[in-house]
Amino acid sequence: MQDEDTDPNNLLGRPNGYTSRASADLPGGDTTGDKYSIDRGVVIEVFSSAGDADRRSTYIQGLLKNAPILGTEYHYRSSDGTVLVRVTGRVKPTAAKKIEQAIAQLQE
């Protein structure tokens, strides 16, 4: 779980930012990367509205599309749209699919 001091994006609790954020390592992620970065595996960002989560996802995916050197990410959303689960593109597609399925099961 990140707080105001460990949030690498400085969006926690700020206008148009997320209300909470957590990160974790996943197999395939870069274990030498910053402890709180997406590079290590997965980041979960919770927003007060689905629109805010959508804007964040669209912004990130746009950056990555326009600057492929930055890498890729899988993005998954909660059923209410307020939770954005970001998985580094370094994770194998089969592992990312399992995360997607787990998120879907949580929503049932």
MODELLER restraints for C-alpha pairs under 7 A, 6 or more apart:
rsr = mdl.restraints
at = mdl.atoms
rsr.add(forms.Gaussian(group=physical.xy_distance, feature=features.Distance(at['CA:1:A'], at['CA:21:A']), mean=5.93, stdev=0.5))
rsr.add(forms.Gaussian(group=physical.xy_distance, feature=features.Distance(at['CA:1:A'], at['CA:22:A']), mean=4.14, stdev=0.5))
rsr.add(forms.Gaussian(group=physical.xy_distance, feature=features.Distance(at['CA:1:A'], at['CA:23:A']), mean=6.59, stdev=0.5))
rsr.add(forms.Gaussian(group=physical.xy_distance, feature=features.Distance(at['CA:2:A'], at['CA:21:A']), mean=5.59, stdev=0.5))
rsr.add(forms.Gaussian(group=physical.xy_distance, feature=features.Distance(at['CA:2:A'], at['CA:22:A']), mean=5.59, stdev=0.5))
rsr.add(forms.Gaussian(group=physical.xy_distance, feature=features.Distance(at['CA:4:A'], at['CA:12:A']), mean=6.21, stdev=0.5))
rsr.add(forms.Gaussian(group=physical.xy_distance, feature=features.Distance(at['CA:8:A'], at['CA:36:A']), mean=6.79, stdev=0.5))
rsr.add(forms.Gaussian(group=physical.xy_distance, feature=features.Distance(at['CA:11:A'], at['CA:17:A']), mean=4.55, stdev=0.5))
rsr.add(forms.Gaussian(group=physical.xy_distance, feature=features.Distance(at['CA:11:A'], at['CA:18:A']), mean=6.09, stdev=0.5))
rsr.add(forms.Gaussian(group=physical.xy_distance, feature=features.Distance(at['CA:12:A'], at['CA:18:A']), mean=5.20, stdev=0.5))
rsr.add(forms.Gaussian(group=physical.xy_distance, feature=features.Distance(at['CA:12:A'], at['CA:19:A']), mean=5.78, stdev=0.5))
rsr.add(forms.Gaussian(group=physical.xy_distance, feature=features.Distance(at['CA:12:A'], at['CA:20:A']), mean=6.26, stdev=0.5))
rsr.add(forms.Gaussian(group=physical.xy_distance, feature=features.Distance(at['CA:13:A'], at['CA:19:A']), mean=5.20, stdev=0.5))
rsr.add(forms.Gaussian(group=physical.xy_distance, feature=features.Distance(at['CA:16:A'], at['CA:52:A']), mean=6.33, stdev=0.5))
rsr.add(forms.Gaussian(group=physical.xy_distance, feature=features.Distance(at['CA:17:A'], at['CA:47:A']), mean=6.91, stdev=0.5))
rsr.add(forms.Gaussian(group=physical.xy_distance, feature=features.Distance(at['CA:18:A'], at['CA:45:A']), mean=6.10, stdev=0.5))
rsr.add(forms.Gaussian(group=physical.xy_distance, feature=features.Distance(at['CA:18:A'], at['CA:46:A']), mean=5.35, stdev=0.5))
rsr.add(forms.Gaussian(group=physical.xy_distance, feature=features.Distance(at['CA:18:A'], at['CA:47:A']), mean=4.45, stdev=0.5))
rsr.add(forms.Gaussian(group=physical.xy_distance, feature=features.Distance(at['CA:19:A'], at['CA:46:A']), mean=5.60, stdev=0.5))
rsr.add(forms.Gaussian(group=physical.xy_distance, feature=features.Distance(at['CA:19:A'], at['CA:47:A']), mean=5.39, stdev=0.5))
rsr.add(forms.Gaussian(group=physical.xy_distance, feature=features.Distance(at['CA:19:A'], at['CA:48:A']), mean=6.57, stdev=0.5))
rsr.add(forms.Gaussian(group=physical.xy_distance, feature=features.Distance(at['CA:20:A'], at['CA:45:A']), mean=6.00, stdev=0.5))
rsr.add(forms.Gaussian(group=physical.xy_distance, feature=features.Distance(at['CA:20:A'], at['CA:46:A']), mean=5.26, stdev=0.5))
rsr.add(forms.Gaussian(group=physical.xy_distance, feature=features.Distance(at['CA:21:A'], at['CA:44:A']), mean=5.57, stdev=0.5))
rsr.add(forms.Gaussian(group=physical.xy_distance, feature=features.Distance(at['CA:21:A'], at['CA:45:A']), mean=4.54, stdev=0.5))
rsr.add(forms.Gaussian(group=physical.xy_distance, feature=features.Distance(at['CA:21:A'], at['CA:46:A']), mean=6.32, stdev=0.5))
rsr.add(forms.Gaussian(group=physical.xy_distance, feature=features.Distance(at['CA:22:A'], at['CA:43:A']), mean=5.71, stdev=0.5))
rsr.add(forms.Gaussian(group=physical.xy_distance, feature=features.Distance(at['CA:22:A'], at['CA:44:A']), mean=5.23, stdev=0.5))
rsr.add(forms.Gaussian(group=physical.xy_distance, feature=features.Distance(at['CA:22:A'], at['CA:45:A']), mean=6.73, stdev=0.5))
rsr.add(forms.Gaussian(group=physical.xy_distance, feature=features.Distance(at['CA:23:A'], at['CA:36:A']), mean=5.78, stdev=0.5))
rsr.add(forms.Gaussian(group=physical.xy_distance, feature=features.Distance(at['CA:23:A'], at['CA:42:A']), mean=5.55, stdev=0.5))
rsr.add(forms.Gaussian(group=physical.xy_distance, feature=features.Distance(at['CA:23:A'], at['CA:43:A']), mean=4.26, stdev=0.5))
rsr.add(forms.Gaussian(group=physical.xy_distance, feature=features.Distance(at['CA:23:A'], at['CA:44:A']), mean=6.22, stdev=0.5))
rsr.add(forms.Gaussian(group=physical.xy_distance, feature=features.Distance(at['CA:24:A'], at['CA:40:A']), mean=6.80, stdev=0.5))
rsr.add(forms.Gaussian(group=physical.xy_distance, feature=features.Distance(at['CA:24:A'], at['CA:41:A']), mean=6.03, stdev=0.5))
rsr.add(forms.Gaussian(group=physical.xy_distance, feature=features.Distance(at['CA:24:A'], at['CA:42:A']), mean=5.40, stdev=0.5))
rsr.add(forms.Gaussian(group=physical.xy_distance, feature=features.Distance(at['CA:24:A'], at['CA:43:A']), mean=6.61, stdev=0.5))
rsr.add(forms.Gaussian(group=physical.xy_distance, feature=features.Distance(at['CA:25:A'], at['CA:40:A']), mean=4.92, stdev=0.5))
rsr.add(forms.Gaussian(group=physical.xy_distance, feature=features.Distance(at['CA:25:A'], at['CA:41:A']), mean=4.64, stdev=0.5))
rsr.add(forms.Gaussian(group=physical.xy_distance, feature=features.Distance(at['CA:25:A'], at['CA:42:A']), mean=6.41, stdev=0.5))
rsr.add(forms.Gaussian(group=physical.xy_distance, feature=features.Distance(at['CA:26:A'], at['CA:40:A']), mean=6.52, stdev=0.5))
rsr.add(forms.Gaussian(group=physical.xy_distance, feature=features.Distance(at['CA:26:A'], at['CA:41:A']), mean=4.43, stdev=0.5))
rsr.add(forms.Gaussian(group=physical.xy_distance, feature=features.Distance(at['CA:26:A'], at['CA:42:A']), mean=6.66, stdev=0.5))
rsr.add(forms.Gaussian(group=physical.xy_distance, feature=features.Distance(at['CA:27:A'], at['CA:91:A']), mean=6.64, stdev=0.5))
rsr.add(forms.Gaussian(group=physical.xy_distance, feature=features.Distance(at['CA:28:A'], at['CA:90:A']), mean=5.63, stdev=0.5))
rsr.add(forms.Gaussian(group=physical.xy_distance, feature=features.Distance(at['CA:28:A'], at['CA:91:A']), mean=4.58, stdev=0.5))
rsr.add(forms.Gaussian(group=physical.xy_distance, feature=features.Distance(at['CA:28:A'], at['CA:92:A']), mean=6.76, stdev=0.5))
rsr.add(forms.Gaussian(group=physical.xy_distance, feature=features.Distance(at['CA:29:A'], at['CA:39:A']), mean=5.83, stdev=0.5))
rsr.add(forms.Gaussian(group=physical.xy_distance, feature=features.Distance(at['CA:29:A'], at['CA:40:A']), mean=4.36, stdev=0.5))
rsr.add(forms.Gaussian(group=physical.xy_distance, feature=features.Distance(at['CA:29:A'], at['CA:41:A']), mean=4.55, stdev=0.5))
rsr.add(forms.Gaussian(group=physical.xy_distance, feature=features.Distance(at['CA:29:A'], at['CA:88:A']), mean=6.83, stdev=0.5))
rsr.add(forms.Gaussian(group=physical.xy_distance, feature=features.Distance(at['CA:29:A'], at['CA:90:A']), mean=5.82, stdev=0.5))
rsr.add(forms.Gaussian(group=physical.xy_distance, feature=features.Distance(at['CA:29:A'], at['CA:91:A']), mean=6.01, stdev=0.5))
rsr.add(forms.Gaussian(group=physical.xy_distance, feature=features.Distance(at['CA:30:A'], at['CA:39:A']), mean=5.54, stdev=0.5))
rsr.add(forms.Gaussian(group=physical.xy_distance, feature=features.Distance(at['CA:30:A'], at['CA:40:A']), mean=4.65, stdev=0.5))
rsr.add(forms.Gaussian(group=physical.xy_distance, feature=features.Distance(at['CA:31:A'], at['CA:40:A']), mean=5.39, stdev=0.5))
rsr.add(forms.Gaussian(group=physical.xy_distance, feature=features.Distance(at['CA:33:A'], at['CA:39:A']), mean=5.86, stdev=0.5))
rsr.add(forms.Gaussian(group=physical.xy_distance, feature=features.Distance(at['CA:33:A'], at['CA:40:A']), mean=5.87, stdev=0.5))
rsr.add(forms.Gaussian(group=physical.xy_distance, feature=features.Distance(at['CA:38:A'], at['CA:87:A']), mean=6.89, stdev=0.5))
rsr.add(forms.Gaussian(group=physical.xy_distance, feature=features.Distance(at['CA:38:A'], at['CA:88:A']), mean=5.88, stdev=0.5))
rsr.add(forms.Gaussian(group=physical.xy_distance, feature=features.Distance(at['CA:39:A'], at['CA:88:A']), mean=5.94, stdev=0.5))
rsr.add(forms.Gaussian(group=physical.xy_distance, feature=features.Distance(at['CA:41:A'], at['CA:87:A']), mean=5.78, stdev=0.5))
rsr.add(forms.Gaussian(group=physical.xy_distance, feature=features.Distance(at['CA:41:A'], at['CA:88:A']), mean=5.39, stdev=0.5))
rsr.add(forms.Gaussian(group=physical.xy_distance, feature=features.Distance(at['CA:42:A'], at['CA:86:A']), mean=5.61, stdev=0.5))
rsr.add(forms.Gaussian(group=physical.xy_distance, feature=features.Distance(at['CA:42:A'], at['CA:87:A']), mean=4.49, stdev=0.5))
rsr.add(forms.Gaussian(group=physical.xy_distance, feature=features.Distance(at['CA:42:A'], at['CA:88:A']), mean=6.32, stdev=0.5))
rsr.add(forms.Gaussian(group=physical.xy_distance, feature=features.Distance(at['CA:43:A'], at['CA:85:A']), mean=5.95, stdev=0.5))
rsr.add(forms.Gaussian(group=physical.xy_distance, feature=features.Distance(at['CA:43:A'], at['CA:86:A']), mean=5.15, stdev=0.5))
rsr.add(forms.Gaussian(group=physical.xy_distance, feature=features.Distance(at['CA:43:A'], at['CA:87:A']), mean=6.57, stdev=0.5))
rsr.add(forms.Gaussian(group=physical.xy_distance, feature=features.Distance(at['CA:44:A'], at['CA:84:A']), mean=5.84, stdev=0.5))
rsr.add(forms.Gaussian(group=physical.xy_distance, feature=features.Distance(at['CA:44:A'], at['CA:85:A']), mean=4.57, stdev=0.5))
rsr.add(forms.Gaussian(group=physical.xy_distance, feature=features.Distance(at['CA:44:A'], at['CA:86:A']), mean=6.24, stdev=0.5))
rsr.add(forms.Gaussian(group=physical.xy_distance, feature=features.Distance(at['CA:45:A'], at['CA:83:A']), mean=5.82, stdev=0.5))
rsr.add(forms.Gaussian(group=physical.xy_distance, feature=features.Distance(at['CA:45:A'], at['CA:84:A']), mean=5.21, stdev=0.5))
rsr.add(forms.Gaussian(group=physical.xy_distance, feature=features.Distance(at['CA:45:A'], at['CA:85:A']), mean=6.46, stdev=0.5))
rsr.add(forms.Gaussian(group=physical.xy_distance, feature=features.Distance(at['CA:46:A'], at['CA:82:A']), mean=5.86, stdev=0.5))
rsr.add(forms.Gaussian(group=physical.xy_distance, feature=features.Distance(at['CA:46:A'], at['CA:83:A']), mean=4.52, stdev=0.5))
rsr.add(forms.Gaussian(group=physical.xy_distance, feature=features.Distance(at['CA:46:A'], at['CA:84:A']), mean=6.37, stdev=0.5))
rsr.add(forms.Gaussian(group=physical.xy_distance, feature=features.Distance(at['CA:47:A'], at['CA:53:A']), mean=5.76, stdev=0.5))
rsr.add(forms.Gaussian(group=physical.xy_distance, feature=features.Distance(at['CA:47:A'], at['CA:82:A']), mean=5.09, stdev=0.5))
rsr.add(forms.Gaussian(group=physical.xy_distance, feature=features.Distance(at['CA:47:A'], at['CA:83:A']), mean=6.24, stdev=0.5))
rsr.add(forms.Gaussian(group=physical.xy_distance, feature=features.Distance(at['CA:48:A'], at['CA:82:A']), mean=6.37, stdev=0.5))
rsr.add(forms.Gaussian(group=physical.xy_distance, feature=features.Distance(at['CA:49:A'], at['CA:82:A']), mean=5.35, stdev=0.5))
rsr.add(forms.Gaussian(group=physical.xy_distance, feature=features.Distance(at['CA:50:A'], at['CA:80:A']), mean=6.86, stdev=0.5))
rsr.add(forms.Gaussian(group=physical.xy_distance, feature=features.Distance(at['CA:50:A'], at['CA:81:A']), mean=4.49, stdev=0.5))
rsr.add(forms.Gaussian(group=physical.xy_distance, feature=features.Distance(at['CA:50:A'], at['CA:82:A']), mean=4.37, stdev=0.5))
rsr.add(forms.Gaussian(group=physical.xy_distance, feature=features.Distance(at['CA:53:A'], at['CA:81:A']), mean=6.89, stdev=0.5))
rsr.add(forms.Gaussian(group=physical.xy_distance, feature=features.Distance(at['CA:53:A'], at['CA:82:A']), mean=5.67, stdev=0.5))
rsr.add(forms.Gaussian(group=physical.xy_distance, feature=features.Distance(at['CA:53:A'], at['CA:83:A']), mean=6.69, stdev=0.5))
rsr.add(forms.Gaussian(group=physical.xy_distance, feature=features.Distance(at['CA:53:A'], at['CA:84:A']), mean=6.15, stdev=0.5))
rsr.add(forms.Gaussian(group=physical.xy_distance, feature=features.Distance(at['CA:64:A'], at['CA:70:A']), mean=5.93, stdev=0.5))
rsr.add(forms.Gaussian(group=physical.xy_distance, feature=features.Distance(at['CA:64:A'], at['CA:71:A']), mean=6.33, stdev=0.5))
rsr.add(forms.Gaussian(group=physical.xy_distance, feature=features.Distance(at['CA:64:A'], at['CA:72:A']), mean=6.13, stdev=0.5))
rsr.add(forms.Gaussian(group=physical.xy_distance, feature=features.Distance(at['CA:71:A'], at['CA:89:A']), mean=6.70, stdev=0.5))
rsr.add(forms.Gaussian(group=physical.xy_distance, feature=features.Distance(at['CA:72:A'], at['CA:88:A']), mean=6.40, stdev=0.5))
rsr.add(forms.Gaussian(group=physical.xy_distance, feature=features.Distance(at['CA:72:A'], at['CA:89:A']), mean=4.61, stdev=0.5))
rsr.add(forms.Gaussian(group=physical.xy_distance, feature=features.Distance(at['CA:73:A'], at['CA:86:A']), mean=6.38, stdev=0.5))
rsr.add(forms.Gaussian(group=physical.xy_distance, feature=features.Distance(at['CA:73:A'], at['CA:87:A']), mean=5.46, stdev=0.5))
rsr.add(forms.Gaussian(group=physical.xy_distance, feature=features.Distance(at['CA:73:A'], at['CA:88:A']), mean=4.61, stdev=0.5))
rsr.add(forms.Gaussian(group=physical.xy_distance, feature=features.Distance(at['CA:73:A'], at['CA:89:A']), mean=4.47, stdev=0.5))
rsr.add(forms.Gaussian(group=physical.xy_distance, feature=features.Distance(at['CA:74:A'], at['CA:86:A']), mean=5.77, stdev=0.5))
rsr.add(forms.Gaussian(group=physical.xy_distance, feature=features.Distance(at['CA:74:A'], at['CA:87:A']), mean=5.01, stdev=0.5))
rsr.add(forms.Gaussian(group=physical.xy_distance, feature=features.Distance(at['CA:74:A'], at['CA:88:A']), mean=6.41, stdev=0.5))
rsr.add(forms.Gaussian(group=physical.xy_distance, feature=features.Distance(at['CA:74:A'], at['CA:89:A']), mean=6.23, stdev=0.5))
rsr.add(forms.Gaussian(group=physical.xy_distance, feature=features.Distance(at['CA:75:A'], at['CA:84:A']), mean=6.76, stdev=0.5))
rsr.add(forms.Gaussian(group=physical.xy_distance, feature=features.Distance(at['CA:75:A'], at['CA:85:A']), mean=5.71, stdev=0.5))
rsr.add(forms.Gaussian(group=physical.xy_distance, feature=features.Distance(at['CA:75:A'], at['CA:86:A']), mean=4.77, stdev=0.5))
rsr.add(forms.Gaussian(group=physical.xy_distance, feature=features.Distance(at['CA:75:A'], at['CA:87:A']), mean=6.48, stdev=0.5))
rsr.add(forms.Gaussian(group=physical.xy_distance, feature=features.Distance(at['CA:76:A'], at['CA:84:A']), mean=5.93, stdev=0.5))
rsr.add(forms.Gaussian(group=physical.xy_distance, feature=features.Distance(at['CA:76:A'], at['CA:85:A']), mean=5.05, stdev=0.5))
rsr.add(forms.Gaussian(group=physical.xy_distance, feature=features.Distance(at['CA:76:A'], at['CA:86:A']), mean=6.57, stdev=0.5))
rsr.add(forms.Gaussian(group=physical.xy_distance, feature=features.Distance(at['CA:76:A'], at['CA:100:A']), mean=6.45, stdev=0.5))
rsr.add(forms.Gaussian(group=physical.xy_distance, feature=features.Distance(at['CA:77:A'], at['CA:83:A']), mean=5.54, stdev=0.5))
rsr.add(forms.Gaussian(group=physical.xy_distance, feature=features.Distance(at['CA:77:A'], at['CA:84:A']), mean=4.87, stdev=0.5))
rsr.add(forms.Gaussian(group=physical.xy_distance, feature=features.Distance(at['CA:77:A'], at['CA:85:A']), mean=6.11, stdev=0.5))
rsr.add(forms.Gaussian(group=physical.xy_distance, feature=features.Distance(at['CA:78:A'], at['CA:84:A']), mean=6.86, stdev=0.5))
rsr.add(forms.Gaussian(group=physical.xy_distance, feature=features.Distance(at['CA:78:A'], at['CA:103:A']), mean=6.92, stdev=0.5))
rsr.add(forms.Gaussian(group=physical.xy_distance, feature=features.Distance(at['CA:78:A'], at['CA:107:A']), mean=6.96, stdev=0.5))
rsr.add(forms.Gaussian(group=physical.xy_distance, feature=features.Distance(at['CA:79:A'], at['CA:107:A']), mean=6.02, stdev=0.5))
